Amino acid sequence: MRLLRLTGLVLALALLTQAPRAAEETDRVTGLALAGDWQLVQANCTECHSALLITQNSGSRGVWQIRIATMRNTHGMEELDAEVEERILDYLAEHYGQRQTSR
């Protein structure tokens, strides 16, 4: 009986550590997480593409920085003010950071 309780406790702890974090509230129009600088991201990042390009992707801060550089260098995106780019990167890394599983 003691072994059964211990096994149950171990399984419960394993499930709790794997529980996804609570879903963030999102903007009904864009789907962006309603937190921090989401409006700054919306204003700058949806000029050329849908917010879906953000919400369906993930990446570390470095990955998002490379994506912004690619848009600037390859697709003609205007240079962002350094502070604005930092704030956008902070938001993207926090709310669309690298997922544990990927395609």
C-alpha positions, 0 to 999 in steps of 0.5 A: 500500500505504501508503494502504491501511495508513493507511486501515485505521489511521484506521478502527480508531481510529474504531471504538475511539473509538465502542466502548461502555464495558463493561457495568456489573454490575447487581442481578439483582432491580432491574436497577440498576447495582451501584455507589455508592449503588444501595441508597439509590436502590433504597430511596427510588425503588422505594417507588412505582415499579419500578426499570425506570422508572429503568433504561429512562430517561436524563438529565442531573443536571438532568433527573433533578432535574426528574423528582424534583421532578415526582414530589414536586409532582404525585404526592405523593412525600415530601420527601427529605433534601437529602443523600439527594437529592444522593446519589441525583442523583449516582448517577442522573447517573453511571449513567443519564446522558444517552445520546448517542442518544434516542427 
